[in-house]
Every structure is written in C-alpha cells, then in structure tokens.
Amino acid sequence: MRKQPERSIRPFARTAVARPASRPRMGRAATDAKLAEERSLVLSRHGVSRETVEKLDAYVELLRTWQTRINLISPSTIPEIWTRHLEDGLWLSHLARNATRWVDLGSGAGFPGLVLSITLCGREGAEMHLVESNAKKAAFLRTVIRELSLPAEVHVERIEDCSEIIGGAEAVSARALASLDELCALVAPHLKPDAKCWFPKGRNHDEEIAAASAHWRFDMVKHSSEIEDGSVMLEIRRLEALAGA
C-alpha cells in the first residue's frame, strides 16, 4: 500500500460526539426539539447556502415520513439525523469539492449520496448515480430526487452489475456497506485510473486497512473525523490488485 501521511482537514471547529449503541425512543415533541438542536449545531459548522438548507430540511421531512412505512434508518437515530447521518455527507462535499460525477454504492436512505447531490445542485455537469438493490429504498430515493429536483439517478441493481456506471465516475462513495477489502473488490475492476474512492470508516479502520493491504495496493489519505472520535474518511486512489493475492 502506498500510504500518504495522515492529515485532517478542519474547515470548521467540531466537538466529537460520543454515540451510544442505542437509546430509548423519544416522543414526537422531544424528537422535534432534538432535531432542531442538532440542525442548528450542524449548520453552524458548515457554510451552506439557504437553498441547500431548504433542500436538507425537505429531505429530513421526507425521510421521517417514509420511516413510518419502511425502515430506512435505525429508529433510535431519528433524533440524531443531522449529526449521525447528514453531517458526513456535508463533510465529504468539502473534502471532494472538485468532483462532479459521483457513484454512491448501497445508497439505502441516501447517506451520503443524496446529501452530496443536494450540495451539487446548480453545478454544471453534476451527476449522482445511486446504486440500491432494495426496491422500497430505491422508491424513497427517487421520491426525494423528484421532489427536490436533484441531479441524481437511481439504479435498482446489484453493484456487481454496475461496471459501466462505476467506470464513468470521478468519485465513488459507500457508507456502512462492506469492509474495505470487500469494497476494493467491488470497485477495482471498473474504476478509471484517476477516480477516487471515499469511504467513511469507524474506530476499527486500521484493522480494515491492514486486511485490505494484503490483497490491494493503493494510495490513501486518512482524513480524521471531528464528528466522532476514532472515525475517518478514507480517500483512496490508484487501486490495484496485488499479484497472487
């Protein structure tokens, strides 16, 4: 592995958030109050336009509405949508601010893919391709895209069948989808030479990097998270399989 020095990009001051595994469900009023508190905190840390804020608000409301029909995110994390789910996408939009053609793998509820597509609105040539094999989740993604007029498209396919889509991307993202080794295997055969992968990882990221390094050679920058202690955003490029691995 060709590993570049670890660095952290800090465009704004954050306080690391300790996240318990689960919490008791809040009532509607308490949930609304917590959401408002976290919304204010996240927006204070990220310089985004009024139009972007309006779309983020609409996205959160759509997610809450659909959550009553299908399980898009863990119910216990609904009060923390802004810090636990949305903020990684806003951070990534800063780290990868020059990329316009994206593929988000295993998009689920749209993190970070829909957040990125919201930040890409109005940018010339912007494309976000969301790969999600679950039809119900794909229906949610399409609803958000339609109602918010986002520069995005949903592909209800297995990742293994999306070689052409991945091959056209400047940047590939995937959140809570698979180990780094498995992600490398999914994307390596299709990536353009100059494409970058952006994978948020938790406290066990060093073990994942070691396991992936047994099979893959890559350049990597590890961006330390200020959202959660021990977490990182891995920026990977020049991904190649090791001979005989």
C-alpha positions in Angstrom: 0.0 0.0 0.0 1.3 3.4 -0.9 0.1 5.3 2.1 0.3 9.1 2.2 0.7 10.9 5.5 -2.4 11.1 7.7 -4.0 14.5 7.7 -7.1 16.1 8.9 -9.0 18.8 7.0 -10.6 21.2 9.5 -12.7 23.8 7.7 -14.7 24.3 10.9 -14.5 23.5 14.6 -16.3 20.4 15.7 -16.8 18.7 19.0 -16.5 14.9 18.8 -19.8 13.2 19.6 -19.8 10.0 21.7 -22.6 7.8 20.3 -24.2 5.1 22.4 -25.3 1.9 20.7 -29.0 2.6 21.3 -31.3 5.0 23.1 -34.9 4.8 24.3 -37.3 6.3 21.7 -38.3 9.9 22.3 -41.8 11.3 21.9 -42.6 13.5 19.0 -42.1 16.8 20.8 -38.8 15.7 22.3 -37.7 14.3 18.9 -38.5 17.6 17.2 -36.6 19.6 19.8 -33.6 17.3 19.5 -33.7 17.6 15.7 -33.8 21.4 15.9 -30.9 21.4 18.3 -28.8 19.2 16.1 -29.8 21.0 12.9 -28.6 24.3 14.4 -25.3 22.7 15.5 -24.5 21.1 12.1 -25.4 24.2 10.1 -23.2 26.3 12.4 -20.3 24.1 11.4 -20.9 24.1 7.6 -21.2 27.1 5.4 -24.0 26.1 3.0 -26.5 28.3 1.1 -30.1 29.0 2.0 -31.2 26.8 -1.0 -29.1 23.9 0.3 -30.6 24.3 3.8 -34.1 24.3 2.4 -33.4 21.1 0.5 -31.8 19.4 3.5 -34.8 20.3 5.6 -37.2 18.9 3.0 -35.0 15.7 2.8 -35.2 15.2 6.5 -39.0 15.6 6.5 -39.4 13.1 3.6 -37.2 10.6 5.5 -39.3 10.9 8.6 -42.5 10.4 6.7 -41.2 7.4 4.8 -39.6 6.0 8.0 -43.2 5.3 9.2 -43.7 2.9 6.3 -40.3 1.3 5.8 -37.2 1.0 7.9 -34.7 3.5 6.3 -32.6 4.1 9.4 -32.5 2.8 12.9 -35.5 4.3 14.7 -33.3 5.3 17.7 -31.2 7.5 15.5 -34.0 9.7 14.1 -33.4 12.5 16.7 -29.7 12.5 15.5 -30.3 12.5 11.8 -28.3 15.7 11.3 -25.2 14.6 13.2 -25.3 10.9 12.8 -26.4 10.6 9.2 -26.3 14.0 7.3 -23.1 15.6 8.5 -20.7 13.0 7.0 -22.1 14.0 3.6 -21.6 17.7 4.2 -18.0 17.0 5.3 -17.4 14.8 2.3 -18.8 17.5 0.0 -16.0 19.7 1.3 -13.2 17.1 1.0 -14.2 16.2 -2.5 -15.4 19.6 -3.6 -13.9 19.3 -7.1 -15.7 16.1 -8.1 -18.9 16.4 -10.1 -19.6 12.8 -11.4 -20.4 10.5 -8.5 -21.5 7.0 -7.8 -22.8 6.1 -4.4 -22.9 2.4 -3.7 -25.6 0.8 -1.4 -27.3 4.1 -1.0 -30.0 3.0 1.4 -31.6 6.1 2.8 -29.3 8.3 0.8 -26.3 8.8 3.0 -24.1 10.3 1.7 -25.4 10.2 -1.9 -28.5 12.4 -1.5 -26.6 14.8 0.7 -23.9 15.1 -1.9 -26.4 15.5 -4.7 -28.1 18.4 -2.7 -24.7 20.2 -2.5 -24.2 19.6 -6.2 -27.4 21.3 -7.3 -26.7 24.0 -9.8 -23.2 22.8 -10.6 -22.6 22.3 -14.3 -22.2 18.7 -15.3 -23.2 17.4 -11.9 -24.3 13.7 -11.8 -25.0 11.4 -8.8 -25.7 7.8 -9.5 -27.3 6.0 -6.6 -27.0 2.2 -6.6 -29.5 0.5 -4.4 -30.9 -3.0 -5.0 -33.7 -2.7 -2.5 -36.8 -1.6 -4.4 -38.5 0.1 -1.5 -35.5 2.1 -0.6 -35.0 2.9 -4.3 -38.6 4.3 -4.4 -37.7 6.6 -1.5 -34.6 7.8 -3.2 -36.5 8.5 -6.4 -39.1 10.4 -4.5 -36.5 12.7 -2.9 -34.8 13.2 -6.2 -38.1 14.2 -7.9 -39.4 16.4 -5.2 -36.1 18.3 -4.6 -35.1 18.4 -8.3 -31.7 16.8 -7.7 -29.1 15.9 -10.3 -29.3 12.2 -9.5 -30.4 8.9 -10.8 -31.3 5.6 -9.1 -30.1 2.2 -10.3 -32.0 -0.7 -8.8 -29.2 -3.2 -9.5 -26.6 -5.2 -7.8 -23.3 -3.4 -7.5 -21.6 -6.3 -9.5 -23.8 -5.3 -12.5 -22.9 -1.7 -12.5 -19.5 -1.7 -14.1 -20.3 0.9 -16.7 -21.8 3.3 -14.1 -18.8 2.9 -11.8 -16.4 3.3 -14.8 -17.8 6.7 -15.6 -17.3 8.2 -12.1 -14.8 10.7 -10.9 -15.6 9.7 -7.3 -17.2 6.7 -5.6 -18.7 6.7 -2.1 -20.0 3.9 0.1 -21.1 4.2 3.7 -21.6 1.3 6.1 -21.8 -1.1 3.2 -18.9 -3.6 3.5 -15.3 -4.0 4.7 -12.6 -2.0 2.9 -11.3 -5.3 1.4 -14.7 -6.1 0.0 -15.3 -2.5 -1.3 -11.9 -2.7 -3.1 -13.0 -5.9 -4.8 -16.3 -4.4 -5.9 -14.9 -1.2 -7.5 -11.3 -2.0 -8.5 -12.1 -3.8 -11.9 -14.2 -0.8 -13.1 -12.6 2.4 -11.7 -11.0 4.9 -14.1 -7.3 5.5 -13.3 -7.8 9.0 -11.9 -11.0 8.2 -10.0 -11.1 8.4 -6.2 -13.0 6.4 -3.6 -14.3 8.0 -0.4 -15.2 5.6 2.4 -16.2 6.7 5.9 -14.9 4.2 8.5 -15.2 3.8 12.2 -12.8 3.0 15.0 -11.7 -0.3 13.6 -10.5 1.3 10.4 -6.8 0.3 11.0 -7.8 -3.4 11.0 -9.7 -2.9 7.8 -6.8 -1.2 6.1 -4.4 -3.9 7.2 -6.8 -6.6 5.8 -7.2 -4.8 2.5 -3.5 -4.2 2.2 -2.9 -8.0 2.0 -4.8 -8.0 -1.4 -4.6 -4.5 -2.8 -2.1 -1.7 -3.5 -3.5 1.8 -3.2 -2.6 5.4 -2.4 -4.5 6.6 0.7 -5.1 9.7 2.7 -6.8 9.2 6.0 -8.9 12.3 7.0 -9.5 12.2 10.7 -13.1 12.9 11.7 -14.0 15.6 14.1 -17.6 14.3 14.2 -16.8 11.1 16.0 -13.7 10.1 17.9 -11.7 7.5 16.1 -13.6 7.6 12.8 -12.0 8.6 9.5 -12.8 9.4 5.9 -10.6 7.3 3.7 -9.6 8.8 0.3 -8.3 6.1 -2.0 -6.9 6.2 -5.5 -4.7 4.1 -7.8 -6.3 0.9 -6.6 -4.7 -2.3 -7.9 -4.9 -5.9 -7.0 -1.7 -7.4 -5.7 -0.2 -10.2 -7.9 -1.2 -13.6 -6.5 -3.5 -12.2 -3.8 
